[in-house]
Amino acid sequence: MEPTPRTATADDGTDLRLWAVPADGDGGADGESGDGEAVLFVHGATYPGRAVFAPAPAYSWLAATAETGRDAFALDIRGYGESDLPDGIDAEPGAAEPPVRADAAAGDVRAALATLDHDRVHIVGYSWGTVVSGALLAAPDAPAVASYTAFAPVFRPDESRVDDFDPGDPPRPARVVTESEARDRWESQFPEGTDPSAWRDGAAFGAFWDAVHGSNQGLAGPEDPAVRAPNGTLVDLRRAARGEDLYDPGAVEVPTLVVRGSNDPTATREDGLSLYDALGDARRYVELAGGTHFMPLEHRRGGLHATLNGFLDAVAEPAGRPSGSGRR
């Protein structure tokens, strides 16, 4: 099922795109009924909600979630996808701080949550989206949610990666990623010497790229097509790689799942376990063999879907029954 576009509005008037797939047989995601459960997906540093979570029906984590009876939503944070562009995105380098830092993005997630009239809402953060979601849920005025899943989390990147998060000197408001760079980054995560088709469908990259390039992030050009992404995320991640925790995971008070693919060089095992160890008692850690940072679009995405669904089912168990919390 193709997602339906909706609009949420942030406190400062920024319009945000929210992509919705209703639970099977239910109208909740299109606004007709808000009863039951919903899952809100929050994207990472470069690519927007639809491109990662629902670029086509065959690769839709939203649709897979809706099949479990939960309304599914994916947010485009400001500056991403079809949401409004932030002020300063076209400024000259050094003229202003790179826009869309984690605190602004957390406000966008809060605005999206405010549009969901459901009995229970779960959050799934992905990559930098785990920084955004974690900061929101660790805040003193955190919104009430039923659970949190940190997929492919980036929490305390190794100090050797500081230069990977360089916004430039003077800092640029945005960075440009070409189609070939996006393809090469993904394929570099497959085991050396293997055919990409062993890890993802032949149409997966095209569906993903068309979704992001066809949004407000797309840039026209005579040669390699490209997209633009705000650099506020690089400022956040550079601080984290220098040893500064951007939020306190111990302040997250809801059941939390940490999950990553074993071939993911961005969300490393060491970093995932650092996040797991810093969380409270209601936590789980799961590692799925063979998945990369782009696992939602790969052959092994079914295992990711099943892991999330099993966690959400366990969270929904009546009080007093064992939830299976703990590393496994």
C-alpha positions as CSV (number, residue, x, y, z in Angstrom):
1,M,0.0,0.0,0.0
2,E,1.3,3.5,-0.9
3,P,1.4,5.9,2.0
4,T,-1.0,8.8,2.3
5,P,0.5,12.3,2.9
6,R,-0.7,14.3,5.9
7,T,0.5,17.6,7.4
8,A,1.7,18.4,10.9
9,T,2.6,21.9,11.9
10,A,5.5,22.7,14.3
11,D,5.2,25.4,17.0
12,D,7.0,27.9,14.7
13,G,4.6,27.3,11.8
14,T,6.8,24.9,9.8
15,D,4.7,22.5,7.8
16,L,5.9,18.9,8.2
17,R,5.0,15.9,5.9
18,L,3.7,12.9,7.7
19,W,3.3,9.7,5.7
20,A,0.5,7.3,6.8
21,V,-0.5,3.7,6.2
22,P,-3.6,2.6,8.1
23,A,-3.9,-0.7,9.9
24,D,-5.6,-3.3,7.8
25,G,-9.3,-2.7,7.8
26,D,-9.0,0.5,9.9
27,G,-9.2,4.2,9.1
28,G,-6.9,5.5,11.8
29,A,-4.1,6.6,9.7
30,D,-6.2,8.8,7.4
31,G,-7.8,10.6,10.4
32,E,-11.1,8.8,10.5
33,S,-10.4,6.9,13.7
34,G,-7.6,7.2,16.2
35,D,-8.3,4.3,18.5
36,G,-5.8,1.5,19.0
37,E,-2.1,1.6,18.4
38,A,0.2,3.6,16.1
39,V,3.9,3.5,15.3
40,L,5.8,6.7,14.3
41,F,9.1,6.2,12.4
42,V,11.8,8.9,12.6
43,H,14.4,8.9,9.8
44,G,18.2,9.5,9.9
45,A,20.7,12.2,8.9
46,T,20.4,12.3,5.1
47,Y,17.3,10.6,3.7
48,P,13.6,11.3,4.5
49,G,10.8,9.2,5.9
50,R,9.2,7.9,2.7
51,A,12.6,7.0,1.1
52,V,13.6,4.8,4.0
53,F,10.4,3.5,5.3
54,A,8.0,3.3,2.3
55,P,9.7,4.0,-1.1
56,A,7.5,1.3,-2.7
57,P,5.0,-1.3,-1.5
58,A,7.6,-4.1,-1.7
59,Y,10.0,-2.3,0.6
60,S,7.5,-0.6,3.0
61,W,8.1,-1.0,6.7
62,L,5.0,1.1,7.2
63,A,2.9,-1.5,5.3
64,A,4.5,-4.4,7.2
65,T,3.6,-2.6,10.5
66,A,0.0,-1.9,9.3
67,E,-0.4,-5.6,8.6
68,T,0.0,-6.2,12.4
69,G,-3.1,-4.0,13.1
70,R,-1.2,-0.8,14.0
71,D,-1.5,2.5,12.1
72,A,2.0,3.4,10.7
73,F,3.4,6.8,10.2
74,A,6.8,8.2,9.0
75,L,7.8,11.8,9.5
76,D,9.9,14.1,7.2
77,I,11.8,16.3,9.6
78,R,12.1,20.0,8.4
79,G,14.5,20.2,5.5
80,Y,13.9,16.6,4.5
81,G,11.5,15.0,2.1
82,E,8.4,17.1,1.5
83,S,8.6,19.1,4.7
84,D,9.3,22.9,4.6
85,L,12.9,23.9,4.1
86,P,14.5,25.6,7.2
87,D,15.7,29.2,7.2
88,G,19.3,29.4,6.3
89,I,19.5,26.3,4.2
90,D,20.7,28.4,1.2
91,A,23.0,30.7,3.2
92,E,26.6,31.1,2.4
93,P,29.0,29.0,4.5
94,G,29.7,30.6,7.9
95,A,26.7,33.0,7.6
96,A,24.7,31.0,10.2
97,E,24.8,27.8,12.2
98,P,23.9,24.7,10.1
99,P,20.2,24.3,10.5
100,V,18.1,21.3,11.8
101,R,19.9,20.4,15.0
102,A,18.5,17.5,17.1
103,D,16.5,19.9,19.4
104,A,14.6,21.4,16.5
105,A,14.1,17.9,15.0
106,A,12.8,16.7,18.4
107,G,10.2,19.5,18.3
108,D,9.1,18.2,14.9
109,V,8.6,14.7,16.3
110,R,6.6,16.2,19.1
111,A,4.4,18.0,16.6
112,A,3.8,14.8,14.7
113,L,2.9,13.0,17.8
114,A,0.4,15.7,18.7
115,T,-1.6,14.8,15.5
116,L,-2.0,11.1,16.5
117,D,-5.2,10.4,18.4
118,H,-4.4,6.9,19.5
119,D,-4.6,5.0,22.7
120,R,-0.9,3.9,22.4
121,V,1.9,5.3,20.3
122,H,5.3,3.7,19.8
123,I,8.4,5.5,18.3
124,V,11.0,3.9,16.1
125,G,14.1,6.0,15.6
126,Y,16.7,5.2,12.9
127,S,20.4,6.3,12.9
128,W,20.5,10.1,13.7
129,G,16.8,9.7,14.3
130,T,17.7,7.8,17.5
131,V,19.5,10.9,18.8
132,V,16.4,13.0,18.0
133,S,13.9,10.5,19.5
134,G,16.1,9.8,22.5
135,A,16.5,13.5,23.3
136,L,12.7,13.9,23.1
137,L,12.0,10.9,25.3
138,A,14.7,11.9,27.9
139,A,13.3,15.4,28.3
140,P,11.6,16.4,31.5
141,D,8.4,17.1,29.5
142,A,8.7,13.9,27.4
143,P,5.5,13.0,25.6
144,A,3.7,9.9,26.8
145,V,4.5,6.9,24.4
146,A,4.2,3.2,24.9
147,S,7.7,2.1,23.8
148,Y,10.8,3.2,21.9
149,T,12.9,1.3,19.4
150,A,16.4,2.6,18.5
151,F,17.3,1.0,15.2
152,A,20.9,1.4,13.9
153,P,21.6,3.8,16.7
154,V,24.4,6.3,16.7
155,F,25.1,7.3,20.4
156,R,28.8,7.6,21.1
157,P,30.6,7.3,17.8
158,D,34.3,6.4,18.1
159,E,36.6,9.5,18.3
160,S,38.3,8.4,15.1
161,R,35.1,9.4,13.2
162,V,35.1,13.1,14.1
163,D,36.3,14.0,10.6
164,D,33.4,12.0,9.1
165,F,31.0,14.6,10.6
166,D,32.8,17.7,9.4
167,P,30.4,20.5,8.2
168,G,33.3,22.5,6.7
169,D,35.3,25.5,7.7
170,P,33.4,27.8,7.7
171,P,30.5,25.4,8.3
172,R,28.1,24.8,5.3
173,P,24.4,24.9,6.0
174,A,23.9,21.7,3.9
175,R,25.7,19.0,2.1
176,V,25.1,17.4,-1.3
177,V,25.0,13.6,-1.9
178,T,25.0,12.4,-5.5
179,E,23.2,9.3,-6.7
180,S,26.5,7.4,-7.3
181,E,27.8,8.4,-3.8
182,A,24.6,7.0,-2.2
183,R,24.8,3.8,-4.2
184,D,28.5,3.3,-3.4
185,R,28.0,3.9,0.3
186,W,25.3,1.3,0.4
187,E,27.1,-1.3,-1.7
188,S,30.4,-0.8,0.3
189,Q,28.6,-2.4,3.3
190,F,28.0,-5.7,1.5
191,P,30.7,-8.4,2.0
192,E,33.6,-7.8,-0.4
193,G,33.3,-9.6,-3.7
194,T,29.6,-10.4,-3.4
195,D,26.9,-9.4,-5.9
196,P,24.6,-6.6,-4.5
197,S,21.6,-8.7,-5.7
198,A,22.5,-11.3,-3.0
199,W,21.6,-8.6,-0.4
200,R,18.9,-6.4,-2.0
201,D,16.4,-6.6,-4.8
202,G,17.5,-5.1,-8.1
203,A,14.7,-2.5,-7.9
204,A,15.4,-1.4,-4.3
205,F,18.0,1.3,-4.9
206,G,15.9,2.9,-7.7
207,A,12.8,3.0,-5.5
208,F,14.8,4.5,-2.7
209,W,16.5,7.1,-4.8
210,D,13.4,8.1,-6.7
211,A,11.6,8.8,-3.4
212,V,14.3,11.1,-2.0
213,H,15.3,12.8,-5.3
214,G,11.6,13.4,-6.2
215,S,11.1,15.3,-2.9
216,N,12.1,18.8,-1.8
217,Q,15.7,17.5,-1.3
218,G,16.2,16.8,-5.0
219,L,18.7,18.9,-7.0
220,A,18.6,19.3,-10.7
221,G,21.8,18.9,-12.6
222,P,23.2,17.9,-16.0
223,E,25.3,15.0,-14.7
224,D,25.0,12.9,-11.5
225,P,21.6,13.6,-9.9
226,A,21.9,14.7,-6.3
227,V,20.1,15.6,-3.1
228,R,20.7,18.1,-0.4
229,A,20.6,17.4,3.4
230,P,20.9,19.9,6.3
231,N,24.2,19.9,8.2
232,G,22.8,20.4,11.7
233,T,23.1,16.6,12.1
234,L,26.8,16.8,11.4
235,V,27.2,19.3,14.2
236,D,25.4,17.0,16.6
237,L,27.3,13.8,15.6
238,R,30.6,15.6,15.7
239,R,29.9,16.6,19.3
240,A,29.0,13.1,20.2
241,A,32.2,11.7,18.6
242,R,34.2,14.1,20.7
243,G,32.7,12.5,23.9
244,E,29.6,14.6,24.6
245,D,26.4,12.7,25.2
246,L,23.6,14.5,23.4
247,Y,21.0,13.2,25.8
248,D,20.7,10.9,28.9
249,P,19.4,7.5,27.9
250,G,18.9,6.7,31.6
251,A,16.1,9.3,31.6
252,V,14.1,7.4,29.0
253,E,11.4,5.7,31.0
254,V,9.6,3.5,28.5
255,P,10.5,0.0,27.3
256,T,13.3,0.3,24.8
257,L,14.6,-2.0,22.1
258,V,18.1,-1.5,20.6
259,V,18.5,-3.3,17.3
260,R,21.2,-3.3,14.6
261,G,22.4,-5.3,11.6
262,S,25.7,-7.1,12.0
263,N,27.2,-5.6,8.8
264,D,26.4,-2.0,9.8
265,P,29.7,0.0,9.9
266,T,27.8,3.2,10.9
267,A,25.9,1.9,13.9
268,T,28.6,-0.3,15.4
269,R,28.1,-3.1,18.0
270,E,30.2,-1.2,20.5
271,D,28.1,1.9,20.2
272,G,24.8,0.0,20.3
273,L,25.9,-1.8,23.5
274,S,27.0,1.6,25.0
275,L,23.4,2.8,24.4
276,Y,21.9,-0.4,25.8
277,D,24.1,-0.2,28.9
278,A,23.1,3.5,29.5
279,L,19.3,2.8,29.3
280,G,17.1,1.8,32.2
281,D,16.0,-1.7,33.1
282,A,13.2,-2.1,30.5
283,R,15.5,-2.7,27.6
284,R,16.5,-5.3,25.0
285,Y,19.4,-5.6,22.6
286,V,19.0,-7.6,19.3
287,E,21.5,-8.0,16.5
288,L,20.4,-9.3,13.2
289,A,22.9,-11.2,11.0
290,G,23.8,-9.8,7.6
291,G,21.9,-6.5,7.7
292,T,23.6,-3.2,6.8
293,H,22.7,0.4,7.7
294,F,20.1,0.1,5.0
295,M,18.5,-3.1,6.3
296,P,14.9,-1.8,5.9
297,L,15.4,-2.1,2.1
298,E,17.3,-5.4,2.0
299,H,16.4,-9.0,1.7
300,R,16.7,-9.5,5.4
301,R,14.2,-6.8,6.3
302,G,11.6,-9.5,7.3
303,G,13.7,-10.3,10.3
304,L,13.8,-6.6,11.3
305,H,10.0,-6.4,10.9
306,A,9.5,-9.5,13.0
307,T,11.8,-8.2,15.7
308,L,9.9,-4.9,16.0
309,N,6.5,-6.6,15.9
310,G,7.6,-9.1,18.6
311,F,8.8,-6.3,20.8
312,L,5.6,-4.3,20.4
313,D,3.5,-7.4,21.1
314,A,5.5,-8.0,24.3
315,V,5.0,-4.4,25.4
316,A,1.3,-4.9,25.0
317,E,1.2,-7.8,27.4
318,P,-0.9,-7.3,30.5
319,A,1.0,-5.9,33.5
320,G,2.5,-8.6,35.7
321,R,3.4,-10.9,32.8
322,P,7.2,-11.2,32.0
323,S,8.3,-9.0,29.2
324,G,11.5,-10.7,28.5
325,S,13.6,-7.6,29.2
326,G,17.3,-8.1,29.0
327,R,20.0,-8.6,26.4
328,R,19.3,-11.5,24.0
